[in-house]
Amino acid sequence: MGCACLSSFCWARAGVGVSVSKGLRGTLIGVGVSLAFLLVVYRLFAGSYNRMISLDEAVKSAWSQVEAVLQRRLDLIPNLVSTVKGYAEHESDTLKRVAEARSRAGGVMQVGESALSDPEKFARFQRVQAEIGGALGRLLLVSEQYPALRANESFLALQSQLEGTENRISVERTRYNRAVQEYNAYIRSFPRSAVARWGNFSSRPYFTAHEGAVAAPRVRF
């Protein structure tokens, strides 16, 4: 009788042990699955966040190049106006418009990275650049009427520099817009869009010619 009771007790203890063991195993599996899920989420979050930083920096870098070439064009204007003025004094209205456009550009030239998150400031910057392009186009068109001016070595050198600068502006504008396209597409796709909202990543504007802008001046020799 005693042996039978002892045997029953042992089996009961064994059953409890097995039950506890299964429960613990289930808990550990649940914890493991949760940790694995959290790890996947973390890696996705961290990877997306770091990628956004990298793409945003690429946009800012491309923008700095755009500003540099636009500043180069701005720097050419005084000498160009001075040279044209020596041969075409009667074109005072055209020269005045170029000078005024340059003056307005000087006030918004170095907008820096802040303009990329300020649509109004960015739009104003684009309008001013379009105005400069239009004014330069008219100035070069006027120069066609003065053979002596077109034969001037200083003027020819400035024309060449301006043409090279305009081409460079086009190249840097394209590079910037490509960087913006890649960045915007990345932060808008799900689930990265959630990470973008959390990290305060917003869309960047494209740099395009303002509506009604005159085409970039084409230098002719």
C-alpha positions as CSV (number, residue, x, y, z in Angstrom):
1,M,0.0,0.0,0.0
2,G,2.8,2.4,1.0
3,C,4.7,1.5,-2.1
4,A,1.7,2.1,-4.3
5,C,1.1,5.6,-2.8
6,L,4.7,6.5,-3.2
7,S,4.6,5.4,-6.8
8,S,1.5,7.5,-7.5
9,F,3.1,10.5,-5.8
10,C,6.2,10.1,-8.0
11,W,4.2,9.9,-11.1
12,A,2.2,13.0,-10.1
13,R,5.4,14.9,-9.5
14,A,6.7,13.8,-12.8
15,G,3.5,14.9,-14.6
16,V,3.7,18.3,-13.0
17,G,7.4,18.6,-14.0
18,V,6.5,17.7,-17.6
19,S,3.7,20.3,-17.5
20,V,6.0,23.0,-16.1
21,S,8.7,22.1,-18.6
22,K,6.2,22.4,-21.5
23,G,4.9,25.7,-20.2
24,L,8.4,27.1,-19.8
25,R,9.4,26.0,-23.2
26,G,6.3,27.7,-24.7
27,T,7.2,30.9,-22.8
28,L,10.7,30.8,-24.1
29,I,9.6,30.3,-27.6
30,G,7.2,33.2,-27.3
31,V,9.9,35.4,-25.9
32,G,12.3,34.3,-28.7
33,V,9.7,35.1,-31.4
34,S,9.0,38.5,-29.9
35,L,12.7,39.3,-29.7
36,A,13.3,38.2,-33.3
37,F,10.3,40.3,-34.4
38,L,11.7,43.4,-32.5
39,L,15.1,42.8,-34.0
40,V,13.7,42.7,-37.6
41,V,11.7,45.9,-36.9
42,Y,14.7,47.6,-35.4
43,R,16.9,46.7,-38.3
44,L,14.3,47.9,-40.8
45,F,13.8,51.1,-38.9
46,A,17.5,51.8,-38.4
47,G,18.3,50.9,-42.0
48,S,15.6,53.1,-43.4
49,Y,16.5,56.0,-41.1
50,N,20.2,55.8,-42.0
51,R,19.4,55.6,-45.7
52,M,17.2,58.6,-45.5
53,I,20.0,60.6,-43.8
54,S,22.4,59.5,-46.6
55,L,19.9,60.5,-49.4
56,D,19.1,63.8,-47.7
57,E,22.8,64.6,-47.5
58,A,23.2,63.8,-51.2
59,V,20.4,66.3,-51.9
60,K,22.1,69.0,-49.9
61,S,25.4,68.3,-51.5
62,A,23.9,68.5,-55.0
63,W,22.2,71.8,-54.0
64,S,25.4,73.3,-52.8
65,Q,26.8,72.7,-56.3
66,V,23.8,74.3,-57.9
67,E,24.3,77.4,-55.7
68,A,28.0,77.5,-56.6
69,V,27.5,77.6,-60.4
70,L,24.6,80.1,-60.0
71,Q,27.0,82.3,-58.0
72,R,29.6,81.9,-60.7
73,R,27.0,83.3,-63.3
74,L,26.2,86.1,-61.0
75,D,29.9,87.1,-60.7
76,L,30.2,87.3,-64.5
77,I,27.5,89.9,-64.9
78,P,29.3,93.1,-63.7
79,N,32.1,92.6,-66.2
80,L,29.7,91.6,-69.0
81,V,27.5,94.7,-68.4
82,S,30.6,97.0,-68.2
83,T,31.9,95.6,-71.5
84,V,28.6,95.9,-73.3
85,K,28.1,99.4,-71.9
86,G,31.3,100.6,-73.6
87,Y,29.9,99.7,-77.0
88,A,26.1,100.0,-76.6
89,E,25.4,103.0,-74.4
90,H,22.0,103.4,-76.1
91,E,20.9,100.1,-74.6
92,S,20.7,101.6,-71.1
93,D,17.2,100.0,-70.4
94,T,18.5,96.5,-71.1
95,L,21.6,97.1,-69.1
96,K,19.6,98.5,-66.2
97,R,17.3,95.4,-66.2
98,V,20.3,93.1,-66.0
99,A,21.8,95.1,-63.1
100,E,18.5,95.1,-61.3
101,A,18.1,91.4,-61.7
102,R,21.6,90.8,-60.3
103,S,20.9,93.1,-57.4
104,R,17.7,91.2,-56.5
105,A,19.5,87.9,-56.9
106,G,22.2,89.1,-54.5
107,G,19.6,89.3,-51.7
108,V,18.5,85.7,-52.1
109,M,21.6,84.1,-53.6
110,Q,22.9,82.1,-50.6
111,V,19.7,80.7,-49.4
112,G,21.5,77.6,-48.2
113,E,19.9,74.3,-47.1
114,S,17.1,76.2,-45.3
115,A,15.3,76.8,-48.7
116,L,15.0,73.1,-49.3
117,S,12.4,72.9,-46.5
118,D,10.8,76.3,-47.2
119,P,8.7,76.2,-50.4
120,E,8.1,79.9,-50.4
121,K,11.8,80.8,-50.1
122,F,12.7,78.2,-52.7
123,A,10.0,79.5,-55.2
124,R,11.3,83.0,-54.7
125,F,14.9,81.8,-55.4
126,Q,13.8,80.1,-58.6
127,R,11.9,83.2,-59.8
128,V,15.0,85.4,-59.3
129,Q,17.2,82.9,-61.2
130,A,14.7,82.8,-64.1
131,E,14.7,86.6,-64.2
132,I,18.5,86.7,-64.4
133,G,18.4,84.1,-67.2
134,G,15.9,86.2,-69.1
135,A,17.8,89.5,-68.6
136,L,21.1,87.9,-69.8
137,G,19.3,86.5,-72.8
138,R,18.1,90.0,-73.8
139,L,21.5,91.4,-73.2
140,L,23.2,88.9,-75.5
141,L,20.5,89.4,-78.1
142,V,21.3,93.1,-78.1
143,S,25.0,92.5,-78.5
144,E,24.3,90.9,-81.9
145,Q,23.5,94.4,-83.2
146,Y,27.0,95.7,-82.4
147,P,29.8,94.1,-84.6
148,A,32.5,96.0,-82.8
149,L,31.3,94.5,-79.5
150,R,31.2,91.0,-80.9
151,A,34.8,91.4,-82.0
152,N,36.0,92.5,-78.6
153,E,38.3,89.9,-77.0
154,S,37.1,90.6,-73.5
155,F,33.5,90.2,-74.6
156,L,34.2,87.0,-76.4
157,A,35.9,85.6,-73.4
158,L,33.0,86.6,-71.1
159,Q,30.6,85.0,-73.6
160,S,32.6,81.8,-73.5
161,Q,32.6,81.7,-69.7
162,L,28.9,82.4,-69.6
163,E,28.1,79.6,-72.0
164,G,30.2,77.2,-70.0
165,T,28.5,78.4,-66.8
166,E,25.1,78.0,-68.3
167,N,25.9,74.4,-69.4
168,R,27.2,73.7,-65.9
169,I,24.0,75.0,-64.3
170,S,22.1,72.6,-66.5
171,V,24.2,69.7,-65.4
172,E,24.1,70.5,-61.7
173,R,20.4,71.2,-61.9
174,T,19.9,67.7,-63.4
175,R,22.0,66.1,-60.7
176,Y,20.1,67.8,-58.0
177,N,16.7,66.8,-59.4
178,R,17.8,63.2,-59.7
179,A,19.0,63.2,-56.0
180,V,15.6,64.8,-55.0
181,Q,13.7,62.2,-57.0
182,E,15.5,59.3,-55.3
183,Y,15.1,60.8,-51.9
184,N,11.4,61.7,-52.3
185,A,10.6,58.3,-53.7
186,Y,12.3,56.6,-50.8
187,I,10.6,58.5,-48.0
188,R,7.1,58.1,-49.6
189,S,7.2,54.4,-49.9
190,F,5.6,52.2,-47.2
191,P,6.7,51.3,-44.5
192,R,9.5,53.9,-44.9
193,S,7.0,56.7,-44.9
194,A,6.3,55.9,-41.2
195,V,10.0,56.2,-40.4
196,A,10.1,59.5,-42.4
197,R,7.3,61.0,-40.4
198,W,8.9,59.9,-37.1
199,G,12.3,61.3,-38.2
200,N,10.8,64.5,-39.6
201,F,12.0,63.8,-43.2
202,S,10.0,65.9,-45.6
203,S,9.9,66.0,-49.4
204,R,12.5,68.2,-51.2
205,P,11.5,70.6,-54.0
206,Y,12.7,70.1,-57.6
207,F,14.7,73.0,-59.2
208,T,12.9,73.8,-62.4
209,A,12.6,76.8,-64.7
210,H,10.0,79.2,-63.4
211,E,6.8,79.4,-65.5
212,G,7.3,82.0,-68.2
213,A,11.1,82.1,-67.8
214,V,13.2,82.9,-70.8
215,A,15.4,80.0,-72.0
216,A,19.0,80.1,-70.9
217,P,21.0,82.4,-73.3
218,R,22.7,80.6,-76.2
219,V,26.0,82.2,-77.0
220,R,26.8,82.5,-80.7
221,F,30.2,83.3,-82.2
